[in-house]
């Protein structure tokens, strides 16, 4: 959260003012789907949080939207890594790494991503009609 505010107040407003015309389409998308973008980016385990936080600080996304979407987006991965770490002592072979709980956890994250994608498509299609 600190990085978000540092980026926002040190250069975010300057970037928005300086490149207002070039950022018009980006800002319209962020205004409409910004929290969803942050949520999906945080759900993906390979997306650098530093990059997501910096981009959010440069955008017009409100800090409350950033806060809840980051918290919800990071929670499944955090729970999964915590669960995996606490069960390391039970792993004696590669077959022991794939358990029902792990499969359900990964499946739940996948369903969240799928549901958000379907929701975004549905919103986009309904707004064009």
N, C-alpha and C positions, 0 to 999 in steps of 0.2 A: 504494500500500500504506500509505503514511503517513496518508493521509486516512481510510482504513478504521480504523486503530488510534486516531486522534484522535477520530473519531465514536464508536467503540466505548467508549473509556475515559472520554471526557468526558460523554457523555449517553446512550450506548447502554444501559448497565446500568440507569440511572435510568428510561429509557423502558420497558424490559422489566418493571421492578418496578412502576412507577406504573400501567401499562396492561396488566398481565398478563392480566386477564380478557378485555379487548377484543382482545388479540393472540393469543389461544389458537388460533384457527383458522389465522391467518397463520403462527404458529410451527410448527404441525403441517405445513403445506404446505412451509415452508422446510426443516424437518427431513427431509422426504421427497424434495423436488425442488429444493432451493435452488440447488445447483450448476448444474442444468439451466436454471433461470431466469436465472442470471447469464450462463451461456454463451450462451443465445439473445439476451439483451439486448445482450451485447457483440458478437455477430455482426451485429446490425442496425446499419447505418451511421448511422442517425438518432437512436439512443438516446444521450443525454448520459452519458458515463462518470462525470461528477461525481455525477449523480443515482443511478446504479447503485451506485457505491461508497458513497455516503452511506446508501442504503437497506440495503445489505449490512452496513454498520457498525452500524446500528440493530437488525438482526435477530440471530438466534442462529446464523447461518451461521458455521462455523469458518473461521479465516483460511486454512487449507490449501485448503479447498474454494474459497474466494474466489480464492486465488492461481492455482490451476490453471485454473479456469473462465474467469477473466479473461485469463490468458495465451493459452489456446487460442482463446477468443472474439475476441480482438483480433488474433491472428496473421494470419488470411486478409486482413483489411482492410489491415493494415500492409504485407503483401507486395504486395497489389494496388496500393496507393498508391505504394509504392516502385518497383514495376515501371513504373507509368504515368509517374512523375516522371523515371525514367531514359530513357524513350523519347519525351519531349516533343519532342526535336529532329527526330524522324522524322514528326511530324504537320504536314501541309501543307494538309489539307482535312478536313472532318468525316468523310469516308469512311475516312480513315486512323486514326481513333480506335477503330474497332471492328475488332479483329483476332481471330484464332483464340485466341491466348493469353489475351486479355482475356475472351472469351466462355467459355473453359474455366475461368478463375478465378472468374468470377461464377457459372457453373454449379456449380462445386465447392462454393461457399459455399451456394448454394441446396440442393444435395443434403445437405449437413450439416444444415441447418435442417430439411429434410423428414425426414431419418432420425431426428433427435431428436424431432420431433413424433410420428412413427409409433411410436417407442419409448415415448414418454410415454403415448400412447393405449393401446398394448398392455399396459403395466404397469398402467394404471388399470383396463382391462377385466379383466385376469387377477386383480387384487386384489378385484374385486367378485364374482367367481364362487366 
